[in-house]
Amino acid sequence: TMAKYGMSMCVLGMAGEFKDAGIAVNALWPRTTIATAAIKNLLGGDAGVRGSRKPEIMGDAAYAILIKPSRDFTGKFLIDDEVLAAEGKTDLSEYAVDPTARLLPDFFL
């Protein structure tokens, strides 16, 4: 999509521009929809929320990225569950809003 393309170009440009200053720029996308007001009110209603993961998965993935050395880890395009898997966290059941519901893929992946 155009939004993802635009974000990708910004990440690459800023990662290159700020690398010498030790400032990392990366992109992080969710694999599934995230239980937010937008999902509930605009895109999927209660069923959409049930098929989503909790926002905490994005926070935990972002934290895993932010503690990496910024001079070495920049210009990356990352997906939340892959970031966590690389850190050894493969059981993501705690992030499911409804563990019995089928997870809905994110719209931009």
C-alpha positions in Angstrom: 0.0 0.0 0.0 1.1 3.6 -0.4 1.1 4.2 3.3 3.5 1.3 3.9 5.7 2.4 1.0 5.8 6.0 2.3 6.8 4.8 5.8 9.4 2.5 4.4 11.0 5.3 2.4 11.0 7.5 5.6 12.6 4.8 7.6 15.4 4.2 5.1 16.1 7.9 4.6 16.1 8.8 8.3 18.1 5.7 9.2 20.8 6.8 6.8 20.7 10.4 7.8 20.9 9.8 11.6 23.1 6.7 11.7 26.3 8.6 12.4 24.7 10.4 15.3 23.8 7.0 16.8 20.0 7.5 16.3 18.2 4.4 15.1 15.1 4.5 12.9 13.1 1.3 12.4 9.5 0.4 11.4 7.4 -2.0 13.4 4.1 -3.5 12.1 1.7 -5.9 13.8 1.1 -9.3 12.3 -2.6 -9.2 13.3 -5.1 -6.5 14.0 -4.6 -4.8 17.4 -7.5 -4.3 19.7 -7.9 -0.5 19.5 -10.9 1.9 19.3 -10.4 2.0 15.5 -10.9 -1.7 15.2 -13.9 -1.7 17.4 -15.6 1.4 16.1 -14.6 1.6 12.4 -13.4 -1.7 11.1 -14.6 -4.8 12.9 -16.8 -4.2 15.9 -16.7 -6.7 18.7 -15.8 -9.6 16.4 -12.9 -7.6 15.1 -11.7 -7.0 18.6 -12.0 -10.7 19.6 -9.8 -11.6 16.6 -7.1 -9.1 17.6 -4.2 -9.1 19.8 -3.8 -6.7 22.8 -1.7 -3.5 22.3 0.8 -4.9 24.8 2.4 -7.0 22.0 3.4 -3.9 20.2 4.8 -2.3 23.4 6.8 -5.5 24.2 8.2 -5.7 20.7 9.0 -2.0 20.7 10.9 -2.4 24.0 12.9 -5.3 22.5 13.9 -3.0 19.6 14.7 0.0 21.8 17.1 -1.8 24.0 19.3 -2.8 21.0 22.4 -0.8 20.3 21.2 2.0 18.1 24.3 2.2 16.0 24.0 -1.5 15.0 20.2 -1.9 14.7 18.7 0.7 12.3 16.9 0.8 9.0 14.9 -2.4 9.8 11.4 -3.4 8.9 10.0 -5.5 11.7 6.9 -7.5 12.6 5.9 -7.7 16.3 5.7 -11.5 16.6 9.0 -12.0 14.8 10.8 -9.5 17.1 9.5 -11.4 20.1 10.4 -14.8 18.6 14.0 -13.5 18.1 14.1 -12.7 21.8 12.9 -16.3 22.6 9.2 -15.5 23.3 7.2 -17.8 21.1 4.1 -18.3 23.2 2.0 -15.3 22.4 -1.2 -16.5 23.9 -1.2 -13.8 26.6 -1.7 -11.2 23.9 -4.9 -12.7 22.4 -8.1 -10.8 23.3 -10.0 -14.1 22.9 -7.8 -17.2 22.7 -10.6 -19.1 21.0 -11.0 -16.6 18.1 -9.2 -16.8 14.8 -6.6 -14.0 14.6 -7.3 -11.4 11.9 -4.3 -10.4 9.8 -3.3 -6.8 9.8 -4.5 -4.8 6.9 -1.1 -3.5 5.8 1.0 -6.6 5.7 
